[in-house]
Amino acid sequence: MRTTQGVRLTRNGQFTRRLDGTLTDGSGNPVLDRNGRNIVLRPEIADFSIAKDGTISTPDGALGSIGIVSVQNQQTLQAEGQYLMKPTTQTRPVTSPELHQGMLEGSNVNAVSETTHLIQIQRDYDLNFQLIQTEATRTQSAIDKITAEPTT
């Protein structure tokens, strides 16, 4: 993506087209091709597709390819906004990219089931804590009875 701050990376594949045909993200940042140029589809092109390798095609043939890159260490990426990342190290082209047209990447966590699981863990913890407290009280009571001086 070309932003006003420079080239940025994204995993957000929700693209649109400007009136001039430039392929952009939701914020209007142009999508770049493999050579770092803006991808522009002629306005009269209504039907196009994106192959798994990032090639953009129309019924007349291939127009270009989306620039798909990676970094050696993803921990070096600096987040900017909701979905942009600034590479702080050199990027390199992905040799075998795999894009899926018409799909957006989502979270791999089901919030409802994980919340339910967290509640169950909390309940289990509470029950174990009560069991330990009860056992500690019972043990202390037994010790007190054993060590108590006999009454006459």
C-alpha positions, 0 to 999 in steps of 0.5 A, a space after each residue: 500500500 502506498 500511504 502518505 507516510 510511505 509504503 506499508 504492508 497490510 493483510 486486509 484484502 478488502 479493495 475498492 476502485 477509485 473513479 480513475 480505476 486505481 485499486 485501493 484499500 478502504 482508506 483510499 491507499 493505492 495497492 501496489 504491483 510487484 514493481 511498486 507501482 499503483 495498480 490502475 484498471 481502466 475504468 471501462 474494465 468491469 469484469 476482472 479477477 485475482 488469481 491465487 498468485 495475485 495476478 489480476 486478469 480480465 477476459 482480455 488477459 493478465 493486467 499485472 500482479 499484486 505485490 505480495 511481500 514478507 519480512 524475515 521477522 514479523 516481530 519487527 513490523 510496526 503497527 500503524 492504525 487498524 491494519 497497516 504495518 510499517 516494515 522496519 527491515 527489508 521486504 522480499 517477494 513471496 515466491 508462492 503466494 496464496 490469495 483467495 478472492 472474495 474472502 477476508 481474513 478473520 479472527 481464528 478465535 470464537 469469542 463466545 466459546 473462549 469466554 465460556 471456557 474462561 468462565 469454566 476455568 474460573 469456576 474450577 479455580 474457585 472450587 479448588 480454592 474452596 477445597 484447599 481452604 476447607 482442607 486447611 481449616 479441617 487440618 488446623 482444627 485436627 491439630 488444635 484438638 490433638 495439641 489441646 491440653 486435656 480438660 479434667 
